[in-house]
Each structure stands twice: as structure tokens, then as C-alpha cells.
Amino acid sequence: MNGADEILLELALVVTGCAMLAWLAVVARQPMIIAYIVCGALLGPRGLGMIKAPEFMTAISDLGVLLLLFLAGIVLHPDRLWRLFRSTTAVTLLNAGASFVVASVLTRLWGFAWGDAAFVGVACTFSSTILVVKLLPTTTLHQEHMGGLAIGVLILQDLLAVALLVVMYSVSAVHHAPSGLSSLLERTFGLSGLSVLWVIPPAAVLLTGAALLAEQVVLRRMMRRIGRFDEGIYLLALAWCLANATLWNWVGLSSVAGAFVAGVALARSPVSLFISEGLKPLRDFFLVLFFLMIGAQIEWDMSATLVVPAAVLAGALMLVKSVLFDRSFRRAGEPPRLASELGVRLGQLSEFGLIVAAAAYSFAIISHEASHLIGLTVILTMTVSAYVVVLRYPTPIGTRDALHRD
């Protein structure tokens, strides 16, 4: 069997496994996201070993993340996004600071070194963009105030995570061969390592401005010419998303941030909501693989020794984050019921924690145990949060008719 046949067989196995477990989850009135994570844990390299090409699966699942942020941005007009940032900055920074302190102190109390404890605290400051947006009904995300506030908080947190990753990768360039923009700057201007950090923020601003201009001058005209053909519009939108993501990645920024900027730029187009609705099934398929790969990363042996500290850390962080978001939004003038729901929806840790932990371990910044503690804590909070949200609030995968809202 050649490589292509093996990948096809593997994809068939994981999709079939996810479908069967998702069916069981629906019958048992449980969140389907949990079924995807369990499937990954069972079929992954540390389970039954049926996933033999995790790099390929990870690359495919990353497309779901790009599409998720692209479609999240496509319903946020730039003017509205600016207003959301103004109203959520203080809430976001307060919660991030509190989460950092709680995670760092608890990790240190479990015997980890101060360096590991501090980095665990940094990785635990974010909420999950993928899980929160996935569990927001489309009507809430598009029209209601709550969806806008949640997106504002999440995007600010993602920007903080992107900034952290930029710093890490730029510092590592001192010891590794640079690529993309870093390589170009080194060859042209003699800049490398930390010097690149001064160039990255202006590059992000320029790329954002270029995306807004290109959408208005080029992309919008192309879509008007092909407006009678739905598949043409969808292909142009996907090309626009992937082109921006690739360009941002080449510059040294997050491809996820590039996809989001592409969506925000396209939000001003008359066909933005049409594109958003049409691409949702494609996004959902790739996100199934994303959650499956989260489960596949579980290391059973190490998890057994870290499950208690991870559970304590997960419980403490979910409580602190939920209560702080609730109180902060109430102080900002939001209704108590809305503030309480936002606190619960934003109470988990982020998939960015997994990315940050993997990068930090690869750069020898933290130990393997600390990296796995972050990953296990993220998975626990995402699992518990999915249960709580699906069982209490309206979601597209509600287990009861009264809570099912797409």
C-alpha cells in the first residue's frame, strides 16, 4: 500500500470513528466535541496507533482553525470590531493577569521550577476561540451583543498569544537559520534575532491596511463579475483567506491572524453573510479533525502522574475565569444574565496554550512535564466547559430541543 492509500485509509478510519462516537454522543445527549477528542485519544499514536500520519492530519485540521477565524472575522465590520476592542480591553487584561497568577502559584506549589511555573501561567491566560465560537449559535454570533463581546475578548487574547509566539520564534532565530521575512531582513539590512521584533508590528499594520485596500479595489470587483456562480464566489473567498494566511505566516506572524484579517476585510462586502453561511459545513468538517488531533496528543503514561495537578489547575482556572468575566462585565454595565453566561462560555483554556507549550518545549524553554501539564489542563477545561455550555445554554449542538439553536 503506497503513501496516498495509507492516508486515505487513515482518513476513512478517523472520520468513521468520529461519526460513530458522535452518533453515540447524540443518543446519550452528550456534546459531540467530546466524542471527537475521545476518538483521537483512542485512535492516536499513543492509543490504538491507527493514526500513523499525525503531521498530515494536523495540517488538515489547521485548515479548520483558519476557516473558523476567517468566518468569525467575516461577520465583524472593522468599525464594529474597533468598538468591541474598546469595550473589552480592560476585562480581557484583568482576566489574563488573574489567570497568570493563579496558574503560576499552583504550578509552583506542585513542585515545578519557577521558570516552568511562570510559563504555565502565561499559557493558561487565554480562552478557546475555537470552542467558544463553535458553541455560539449563528444568530448570536451575527446579531446579538453577547456574541460580539465574546469575539472581542477572544481576538484580543489571540493577539496576545500571537505576540508571545512572535517573541519566542524571533528569539529562537538567534540560534536557528531564519526564514521568510527574517531571512530577507538579515540579507538586506543585516537585521536578525531580536532586531526583527521592531519590524514585525509595523508589518502587521501594513498587511492589515493592504488587505482592506485589496478587498475594496480588487476582490470586490472580481466577486461582482462572478456573482452569478456560487462556487466561484466560494473559491475566491477561500483563495483570499489562504493567501492572507500564507502571507502573514511568511512574514513571521500567525497564519490564524492573517485569516481573521482577511475575514474582517471581507466583512464590508455585500456577500459576506452569503459566504459565511456557505462555508460553514466545510469549516465544521475540518474542525472535527482539529478536536480529534487534540485527543491524539494525550500521553497516557505521563497523564497518569499529572492528572491530579492538572485537574486542580483546571478547576481553579475555570472558576477564576468564569467569576472574573462575570463580575467584570457587570461592572462594565452589562446585564447580570448576559455577564454570567459570558463568564461560563469564556471559562476554559485555549488551543493556543497547546501551541505555546509545544513551541516552548521545542525551544527548551520549559520541561516536558510542564509542557504536558499545560496540554492536559487545556484538554480538561475544554472538555468540562463543552459539557457545561451545551447542557446550560443554546448551542448549535444542543442536546435538548430547547437548547438547540444554529
C-alpha positions as CSV (number, residue, x, y, z in Angstrom):
1,M,0.0,0.0,0.0
2,N,1.5,3.3,-1.0
3,G,1.5,6.6,1.0
4,A,-1.6,8.0,-0.7
5,D,-3.6,4.8,0.0
6,E,-2.4,4.8,3.6
7,I,-3.5,8.4,4.2
8,L,-6.9,7.7,2.5
9,L,-7.4,4.6,4.7
10,E,-6.4,6.6,7.8
11,L,-8.7,9.4,7.0
12,A,-11.6,6.9,6.4
13,L,-10.9,5.3,9.8
14,V,-10.8,8.6,11.8
15,V,-13.9,10.0,10.1
16,T,-15.8,6.8,10.6
17,G,-14.7,6.6,14.2
18,C,-15.8,10.3,14.8
19,A,-19.1,9.6,13.1
20,M,-19.9,6.6,15.3
21,L,-18.8,8.2,18.5
22,A,-20.7,11.4,17.6
23,W,-23.8,9.3,17.0
24,L,-23.4,7.7,20.4
25,A,-22.9,11.1,22.0
26,V,-26.1,12.4,20.4
27,V,-28.1,9.3,21.6
28,A,-26.6,9.8,25.1
29,R,-27.3,13.6,24.9
30,Q,-23.7,14.5,25.3
31,P,-21.6,17.1,23.4
32,M,-20.2,15.9,20.1
33,I,-16.9,17.7,20.6
34,I,-16.1,15.3,23.5
35,A,-16.7,12.4,21.1
36,Y,-14.1,13.8,18.7
37,I,-11.5,14.2,21.5
38,V,-12.2,10.7,22.7
39,C,-11.8,9.3,19.2
40,G,-8.4,11.0,18.8
41,A,-7.3,9.6,22.2
42,L,-8.4,6.1,21.2
43,L,-7.0,6.1,17.6
44,G,-3.9,8.2,18.1
45,P,-0.3,7.2,18.2
46,R,-0.5,6.6,22.0
47,G,-3.8,4.7,21.8
48,L,-4.5,2.0,19.2
49,G,-1.9,3.6,16.8
50,M,-4.3,3.9,13.8
51,I,-3.2,7.5,13.2
52,K,0.2,6.9,11.6
53,A,0.5,10.3,9.8
54,P,-0.2,12.8,12.5
55,E,1.6,15.6,10.7
56,F,-0.8,15.3,7.7
57,M,-3.9,15.2,10.0
58,T,-2.6,18.2,11.9
59,A,-2.1,20.1,8.7
60,I,-5.6,19.3,7.6
61,S,-7.1,20.2,10.9
62,D,-5.3,23.5,11.0
63,L,-7.4,24.5,7.9
64,G,-10.4,24.3,10.2
65,V,-8.8,26.8,12.5
66,L,-8.1,29.2,9.6
67,L,-11.7,28.9,8.4
68,L,-13.1,29.4,11.8
69,L,-11.3,32.7,12.3
70,F,-12.0,33.7,8.7
71,L,-15.7,33.2,9.2
72,A,-15.6,34.8,12.6
73,G,-14.0,37.9,11.1
74,I,-16.3,38.0,8.1
75,V,-19.3,39.0,10.3
76,L,-17.4,41.7,12.1
77,H,-17.2,45.0,10.3
78,P,-14.0,46.9,11.1
79,D,-15.9,49.8,12.7
80,R,-17.8,47.4,15.0
81,L,-14.6,45.5,15.8
82,W,-12.9,48.7,17.0
83,R,-15.8,49.4,19.3
84,L,-15.7,45.9,20.7
85,F,-12.0,46.2,21.4
86,R,-12.6,49.5,23.3
87,S,-15.2,47.8,25.5
88,T,-13.4,44.6,26.2
89,T,-9.7,45.5,26.6
90,A,-9.9,46.1,30.4
91,V,-11.9,43.0,31.0
92,T,-9.5,40.9,28.9
93,L,-6.3,42.1,30.6
94,L,-7.7,41.8,34.1
95,N,-8.7,38.2,33.5
96,A,-5.4,37.4,31.8
97,G,-3.5,38.8,34.8
98,A,-5.5,36.9,37.3
99,S,-5.2,33.6,35.4
100,F,-1.5,34.0,35.1
101,V,-1.1,34.5,38.9
102,V,-3.3,31.5,39.8
103,A,-1.7,29.1,37.3
104,S,1.8,30.2,38.3
105,V,1.3,29.8,42.0
106,L,-0.5,26.5,41.8
107,T,2.1,25.0,39.4
108,R,4.9,26.1,41.7
109,L,3.1,24.6,44.7
110,W,3.2,21.2,42.9
111,G,7.0,21.4,42.8
112,F,7.7,22.7,39.3
113,A,10.6,25.2,38.9
114,W,9.7,28.9,38.8
115,G,10.6,29.1,35.1
116,D,8.1,26.3,34.3
117,A,5.5,27.8,36.6
118,A,5.7,31.2,35.1
119,F,5.4,29.8,31.6
120,V,2.4,27.6,32.6
121,G,0.8,30.8,33.9
122,V,1.4,32.5,30.5
123,A,0.0,29.6,28.6
124,C,-3.1,29.5,30.8
125,T,-4.2,33.1,30.3
126,F,-6.2,32.6,27.1
127,S,-9.7,31.2,26.4
128,S,-10.5,28.9,23.5
129,T,-11.5,30.8,20.3
130,I,-12.4,27.5,18.6
131,L,-14.6,26.1,21.3
132,V,-16.4,29.4,22.2
133,V,-17.2,30.3,18.6
134,K,-18.1,26.7,17.8
135,L,-20.7,26.7,20.6
136,L,-22.2,30.2,19.8
137,P,-25.4,30.0,17.8
138,T,-25.0,31.7,14.4
139,T,-27.8,34.1,15.3
140,T,-26.0,35.1,18.4
141,L,-22.7,35.5,16.7
142,H,-24.2,37.6,13.8
143,Q,-26.7,39.7,15.6
144,E,-26.6,39.7,19.4
145,H,-24.5,41.8,21.7
146,M,-23.2,38.8,23.6
147,G,-21.6,37.2,20.5
148,G,-19.8,40.5,19.7
149,L,-18.4,40.8,23.2
150,A,-17.2,37.2,23.2
151,I,-15.4,37.7,19.9
152,G,-13.8,41.0,21.1
153,V,-12.3,39.2,24.1
154,L,-11.2,36.2,22.1
155,I,-9.5,38.2,19.4
156,L,-7.6,40.4,22.0
157,Q,-6.4,37.2,23.7
158,D,-5.4,35.7,20.3
159,L,-3.4,38.9,19.6
160,L,-1.6,38.5,22.9
161,A,-0.9,34.8,22.1
162,V,0.4,35.8,18.6
163,A,2.6,38.4,20.2
164,L,4.0,35.8,22.5
165,L,4.7,33.3,19.7
166,V,6.3,36.1,17.6
167,V,8.7,36.9,20.5
168,M,9.5,33.2,21.0
169,Y,10.2,32.5,17.4
170,S,12.1,35.7,16.9
171,V,14.4,35.0,19.9
172,S,14.9,31.5,18.6
173,A,16.1,33.0,15.3
174,V,19.4,33.9,17.1
175,H,20.2,30.2,17.3
176,H,18.5,28.9,14.1
177,A,18.6,29.8,10.4
178,P,16.0,32.5,9.7
179,S,13.3,32.1,7.1
180,G,10.7,34.3,5.4
181,L,10.8,37.9,6.4
182,S,13.6,37.3,8.9
183,S,15.8,35.9,6.2
184,L,15.0,38.8,3.9
185,L,15.8,41.4,6.6
186,E,19.0,39.7,7.5
187,R,20.2,39.6,3.9
188,T,19.1,43.1,3.1
189,F,19.6,45.2,6.3
190,G,21.6,42.9,8.5
191,L,18.8,42.5,11.0
192,S,18.3,39.2,12.8
193,G,17.0,37.8,16.1
194,L,15.6,40.4,18.4
195,S,16.1,43.2,15.9
196,V,13.3,41.7,13.8
197,L,10.8,42.3,16.7
198,W,10.9,46.0,15.9
199,V,9.8,45.3,12.3
200,I,7.0,42.8,12.9
201,P,4.4,45.3,14.4
202,P,4.6,47.7,11.5
203,A,4.5,44.8,9.1
204,A,1.2,43.6,10.7
205,V,-0.3,47.1,10.4
206,L,0.8,47.3,6.7
207,L,-0.6,43.9,5.9
208,T,-3.9,44.8,7.5
209,G,-4.1,48.0,5.5
210,A,-3.1,46.2,2.3
211,A,-5.8,43.6,2.9
212,L,-8.5,46.3,3.4
213,L,-7.4,48.1,0.3
214,A,-7.1,44.9,-1.8
215,E,-10.5,43.7,-0.8
216,Q,-12.1,47.0,-1.9
217,V,-10.2,47.6,-5.1
218,V,-9.6,44.1,-6.4
219,L,-11.6,41.3,-4.7
220,R,-14.9,43.1,-4.6
221,R,-14.8,43.8,-8.3
222,M,-13.8,40.2,-9.0
223,M,-16.8,38.9,-7.0
224,R,-19.2,41.2,-8.8
225,R,-18.1,39.8,-12.1
226,I,-18.6,36.2,-11.0
227,G,-21.6,36.8,-8.8
228,R,-23.9,34.5,-10.8
229,F,-21.8,31.5,-9.9
230,D,-21.9,30.5,-6.2
231,E,-18.9,28.1,-6.4
232,G,-16.8,30.9,-8.0
233,I,-17.6,33.2,-5.0
234,Y,-16.7,30.4,-2.5
235,L,-13.4,29.7,-4.3
236,L,-12.5,33.3,-4.4
237,A,-13.2,33.6,-0.7
238,L,-11.1,30.6,0.2
239,A,-8.3,31.8,-2.0
240,W,-8.5,35.2,-0.3
241,C,-8.4,33.5,3.2
242,L,-5.5,31.2,2.4
243,A,-3.4,33.9,0.5
244,N,-3.6,36.2,3.5
245,A,-2.9,33.4,6.0
246,T,0.2,32.3,3.9
247,L,1.5,35.9,3.6
248,W,1.2,36.5,7.4
249,N,2.9,33.3,8.1
250,W,5.8,34.2,5.7
251,V,6.2,37.5,7.4
252,G,6.6,35.7,10.8
253,L,3.1,36.4,12.2
254,S,0.3,33.9,12.8
255,S,-1.5,32.5,9.8
256,V,-4.6,32.4,12.0
257,A,-4.3,36.2,12.5
258,G,-4.0,36.6,8.7
259,A,-7.1,34.6,8.1
260,F,-9.0,36.7,10.7
261,V,-7.9,39.9,9.0
262,A,-9.0,38.5,5.6
263,G,-12.4,37.9,7.1
264,V,-12.7,41.4,8.6
265,A,-11.7,42.9,5.3
266,L,-14.3,40.9,3.5
267,A,-16.9,41.8,6.2
268,R,-17.5,45.1,4.3
269,S,-18.6,43.2,1.2
270,P,-22.4,42.8,0.4
271,V,-21.9,39.0,0.0
272,S,-20.1,38.5,3.3
273,L,-23.0,36.7,5.1
274,F,-23.7,34.6,2.0
275,I,-20.1,33.4,2.1
276,S,-20.2,32.8,5.8
277,E,-23.3,30.5,5.6
278,G,-22.0,28.6,2.6
279,L,-18.6,27.8,4.1
280,K,-19.8,26.6,7.5
281,P,-20.1,22.9,6.5
282,L,-16.5,22.9,5.2
283,R,-15.3,24.6,8.4
284,D,-17.1,22.1,10.6
285,F,-15.5,19.1,8.8
286,F,-12.0,20.4,9.3
287,L,-12.8,21.3,13.0
288,V,-13.7,17.7,13.6
289,L,-10.2,16.7,12.7
290,F,-8.8,19.5,14.9
291,F,-10.5,18.2,18.0
292,L,-9.5,14.7,17.1
293,M,-5.9,15.7,17.0
294,I,-6.2,17.3,20.4
295,G,-7.2,13.9,21.7
296,A,-4.4,12.2,19.8
297,Q,-1.8,14.3,21.7
298,I,-2.7,12.7,25.1
299,E,0.3,10.7,26.5
300,W,-1.3,8.2,28.8
301,D,1.7,7.3,30.9
302,M,2.6,10.9,31.8
303,S,-1.1,11.8,32.1
304,A,-1.5,9.3,35.0
305,T,1.1,11.2,37.0
306,L,-0.1,14.7,36.1
307,V,-3.8,14.2,36.2
308,V,-4.3,15.4,39.8
309,P,-2.3,18.7,39.4
310,A,-3.9,19.2,36.0
311,A,-7.4,18.7,37.5
312,V,-6.8,21.1,40.4
313,L,-5.3,23.6,38.0
314,A,-8.2,23.2,35.5
315,G,-10.8,23.6,38.2
316,A,-9.2,26.6,39.8
317,L,-8.8,28.4,36.5
318,M,-12.3,27.7,35.2
319,L,-13.7,29.1,38.5
320,V,-11.5,32.2,38.5
321,K,-12.0,33.0,34.8
322,S,-15.8,32.5,34.9
323,V,-16.2,34.6,38.1
324,L,-13.9,37.4,36.9
325,F,-15.5,37.6,33.5
326,D,-18.9,37.7,35.1
327,R,-18.0,40.4,37.6
328,S,-16.0,42.5,35.1
329,F,-18.8,42.5,32.5
330,R,-21.3,43.5,35.2
331,R,-19.1,46.4,36.3
332,A,-18.9,47.4,32.6
333,G,-22.7,47.8,32.6
334,E,-23.8,44.5,31.1
335,P,-27.0,42.7,32.3
336,P,-26.3,40.1,35.0
337,R,-27.7,37.2,33.0
338,L,-25.6,38.1,29.9
339,A,-22.5,38.6,32.1
340,S,-23.0,35.2,33.8
341,E,-23.4,33.4,30.5
342,L,-20.3,35.1,29.1
343,G,-18.3,34.0,32.1
344,V,-19.2,30.4,31.6
345,R,-18.7,30.4,27.9
346,L,-15.2,32.0,28.3
347,G,-14.2,29.9,31.3
348,Q,-11.9,27.3,29.6
349,L,-8.3,27.5,28.3
350,S,-7.3,27.9,24.8
351,E,-5.9,25.8,22.0
352,F,-3.2,28.4,21.8
353,G,-2.0,27.0,25.1
354,L,-1.2,23.8,23.3
355,I,0.7,25.7,20.5
356,V,2.6,27.8,23.0
357,A,3.5,24.7,25.1
358,A,4.8,22.8,22.1
359,A,6.9,25.7,20.9
360,A,8.3,26.4,24.4
361,Y,9.3,22.8,24.8
362,S,10.9,22.7,21.3
363,F,13.0,25.7,22.2
364,A,14.0,24.2,25.6
365,I,12.2,27.0,27.5
366,I,10.2,24.6,29.7
367,S,10.4,20.9,30.7
368,H,8.5,18.1,29.0
369,E,6.4,17.7,32.2
370,A,5.4,21.3,32.2
371,S,4.5,21.2,28.5
372,H,2.3,18.1,29.1
373,L,0.7,19.7,32.2
374,I,-0.4,22.6,30.0
375,G,-1.8,20.3,27.4
376,L,-3.6,18.1,29.8
377,T,-5.1,21.1,31.6
378,V,-6.2,22.7,28.3
379,I,-8.0,19.4,27.3
380,L,-9.7,19.0,30.7
381,T,-11.0,22.6,30.7
382,M,-12.2,22.3,27.1
383,T,-14.0,19.1,27.9
384,V,-15.7,20.3,31.0
385,S,-16.6,23.6,29.5
386,A,-18.2,22.0,26.5
387,Y,-20.3,19.9,28.8
388,V,-21.4,22.9,30.9
389,V,-22.2,25.2,28.0
390,V,-24.0,22.6,25.9
391,L,-26.1,21.5,28.9
392,R,-27.0,25.0,30.1
393,Y,-27.1,27.4,27.1
394,P,-28.2,27.5,23.5
395,T,-25.7,26.0,21.1
396,P,-25.7,24.5,17.5
397,I,-25.2,21.1,19.1
398,G,-27.7,21.4,21.9
399,T,-28.7,18.1,23.5
400,R,-32.3,19.3,24.0
401,D,-34.6,20.9,21.6
402,A,-35.0,24.0,23.8
403,L,-31.2,24.5,23.7
404,H,-30.6,23.6,20.0
405,R,-30.1,26.8,18.1
406,D,-28.0,27.0,14.9
